[in-house]
Amino acid sequence: MAAFVGWLVAVSGVHFPGLCSFSEGVSFEDLSKLAPLEQWSALPALGKQQIIMAIGIIEHQSEWKTKPHYMKGGTPGSYKALKSFWDPAGLTSKMSAEKLERQRLSELKNGRLAMLGITGVLIANTVPGSIPLPIAFPDAAPFVLPF
């Protein structure tokens, strides 16, 4: 879901105030004027490393520390090893087991739908008529053509 929401934020021009790199003088406003894939290219190397490191830590915690793994009998969407990662405000603490299971299933379905959404966005400009609405997404051809 983060990819699809991130793409929508990137094309809307919404950005944080200030600089994202003090040493290189790159501001969030400068990045917001670029297409989403160009934004990643323009991001300083240290910023890219921080993003990849944060994703790696989350993946490590969720994939290797959650026992049993969801592919070996565990529950998909159960992040017991991450304590309050899935619900930091504690909104699900008073839910019944049935309602919590329904919430997790909804989250999994929303994630799958977001994967379809980002795929549609990435191929919208490459394959004419691939989406029914005439939306002018930034050019994704350099990213999609190898596939």
C-alpha positions, 0 to 999 in steps of 0.5 A, a space after each residue: 500500500 505504501 507504494 501506491 499511496 506514495 505514488 499518489 502523494 508524489 504526483 500530487 506535489 504534496 511535500 514536507 517543508 525544508 531540506 531533505 539533505 542539508 549537505 547537498 541542498 536538496 529540498 522536498 519542494 525540489 523533489 516534488 516537482 519531478 516525476 515519482 521515478 525521477 524523485 528516487 533518482 534525485 534523492 541523495 545516496 544517503 537518503 536512499 540507504 536510510 529508506 532501504 535500511 528501514 525497510 530491511 529492519 521491518 522485513 527482518 523483524 516481521 519475517 525472521 522473528 515471527 514464529 511460526 512464519 505465516 508460510 509454516 502455519 502462522 497467521 498472515 498479518 500477525 506481527 506478534 514479534 513487532 509488538 505494537 507495529 500493526 496497531 500502535 494506538 492499541 485500537 484492536 486490544 479490545 476486539 474479539 478474535 473474530 473481529 480481529 481476524 476480519 480486520 486482518 483479512 481486510 488489511 490483506 485484501 487492501 494490500 493486494 488491491 494496492 498492488 494492483 493499483 501500483 501495477 496499473 499506474 506503472 503501465 498506464 502510459 506504456 500500454 495505450 488504453 490499459 486503464 479506462 480513464 484518461 489520466 495523465 500519469 507521469 511517464 513510467 516507461 523507463 521503469 516498465 519497459 524491461 518487464 
